[in-house]
Amino acid sequence: RQGLVAPDSMSPEDLLHFHILMLEEFRIAQSAFLLHKRNLAEHGFWSHEQHMISTYKATPGFPAWWERSQAFYAAEFVQEVELIEPVPYSDIACFFEKSNEVSNE
């Protein structure tokens, strides 16, 4: 979560772990998108991933990560991610603040 909120405060090792985790998260999202697009998966499978992407897009750390990482994904998936609107950050900020409080204890 720290990578989404304050990636500049992370150690190089933690930043690498964050990057790998996000690459995997978006690999799963891309699979859901491609399966849905080809009518091989129910809409709910892709809609869950869309919601996850809209939440990530609302965080301060996402734009820099996405700029560096989108080349790892299919062009049609990248275009789809670009179309997804982020949820208002105020709607998820309390989640990240509570997560930071718990991890700091």
Backbone torsions as a table, in degrees:
resi	resn	phi	psi	omega
1	ARG	NA	-33.4	-179.3
2	GLN	-60.2	-34.7	179.2
3	GLY	-64.6	-26.2	178.6
4	LEU	-85.3	-25.7	-176.3
5	VAL	-99.9	-46.8	-175.5
6	ALA	-144.3	68.5	-176.9
7	PRO	-63.4	-25.5	-179.5
8	ASP	-68.3	-17.3	-179.1
9	SER	-92.4	3.3	-176.7
10	MET	-91.3	150.3	174.3
11	SER	-71.1	160.3	177.3
12	PRO	-56.6	-38.2	179.7
13	GLU	-66.3	-44.6	179.0
14	ASP	-66.5	-36.3	178.3
15	LEU	-65.2	-38.6	176.4
16	LEU	-63.6	-44.7	177.8
17	HIS	-61.3	-41.8	177.4
18	PHE	-60.6	-45.9	-178.5
19	HIS	-61.0	-45.0	180.0
20	ILE	-64.4	-43.0	178.4
21	LEU	-61.3	-44.9	-179.9
22	MET	-66.8	-39.5	176.6
23	LEU	-57.8	-43.3	-179.6
24	GLU	-68.4	-43.0	177.6
25	GLU	-56.3	-44.9	-177.4
26	PHE	-78.1	-22.0	172.0
27	ARG	-66.3	-41.7	177.0
28	ILE	-64.2	-43.9	179.0
29	ALA	-61.8	-41.1	178.7
30	GLN	-63.2	-41.5	177.4
31	SER	-60.9	-43.5	178.6
32	ALA	-62.4	-42.5	178.8
33	PHE	-61.6	-48.7	-177.1
34	LEU	-66.0	-39.5	176.9
35	LEU	-64.8	-43.3	178.5
36	HIS	-63.5	-44.7	-178.6
37	LYS	-60.0	-32.5	-179.0
38	ARG	-95.2	12.3	179.5
39	ASN	58.4	36.5	179.1
40	LEU	-107.9	2.1	178.5
41	ALA	-146.6	152.6	178.3
42	GLU	-66.9	154.0	-178.7
43	HIS	-58.9	-35.0	-178.4
44	GLY	-58.8	-32.8	178.7
45	PHE	-62.0	-47.4	179.7
46	TRP	-74.8	-37.5	-177.5
47	SER	-64.2	-33.7	175.1
48	HIS	-62.0	-44.3	-179.9
49	GLU	-67.5	-37.0	176.5
50	GLN	-60.0	-42.6	178.9
51	HIS	-63.8	-42.2	178.0
52	MET	-59.8	-44.5	-179.7
53	ILE	-64.5	-42.3	-179.6
54	SER	-63.6	-32.6	176.8
55	THR	-70.6	-46.7	178.1
56	TYR	-60.5	-40.7	-177.4
57	LYS	-63.9	-20.3	-178.8
58	ALA	-83.0	-8.2	-175.8
59	THR	-89.1	152.4	-178.8
60	PRO	-63.0	-30.1	-175.8
61	GLY	-85.8	-12.3	-175.2
62	PHE	-66.6	-47.4	-174.5
63	PRO	-54.8	-42.5	-179.5
64	ALA	-67.8	-41.4	178.5
65	TRP	-63.5	-45.6	-177.4
66	TRP	-64.3	-39.7	179.3
67	GLU	-59.3	-40.3	-179.4
68	ARG	-79.2	-23.5	-167.1
69	SER	-110.0	-14.7	-173.8
70	GLN	-62.8	-21.1	179.2
71	ALA	-65.7	-15.6	179.5
72	PHE	-79.4	-6.2	-172.3
73	TYR	-118.9	160.5	178.9
74	ALA	-62.8	144.2	-177.7
75	ALA	-56.8	-39.5	-178.8
76	GLU	-67.0	-32.9	175.9
77	PHE	-70.5	-43.4	178.3
78	VAL	-57.8	-44.5	178.6
79	GLN	-61.2	-40.5	179.0
80	GLU	-65.1	-43.8	178.5
81	VAL	-59.9	-40.8	179.8
82	GLU	-61.8	-27.8	-178.7
83	LEU	-82.5	-19.1	-177.8
84	ILE	-74.1	126.8	179.0
85	GLU	-80.6	137.2	175.9
86	PRO	-72.2	147.7	171.5
87	VAL	-70.2	153.6	176.7
88	PRO	-58.5	131.4	-177.1
89	TYR	-58.4	-33.0	179.9
90	SER	-59.5	-27.2	179.5
91	ASP	-72.5	-22.8	-177.7
92	ILE	-116.5	-8.8	-176.2
93	ALA	-58.8	-39.0	-178.8
94	CYS	-63.4	-33.1	177.1
95	PHE	-62.3	-45.9	-178.7
96	PHE	-69.3	-36.7	178.4
97	GLU	-64.8	-44.1	178.3
98	LYS	-64.6	-38.2	178.5
99	SER	-63.1	-40.8	179.3
100	ASN	-67.5	-36.9	178.3
101	GLU	-63.7	-43.2	-179.3
102	VAL	-66.6	-42.9	-177.8
103	SER	-71.3	-21.1	179.7
104	ASN	-86.5	-10.3	-178.8
105	GLU	-79.8	NA	NA
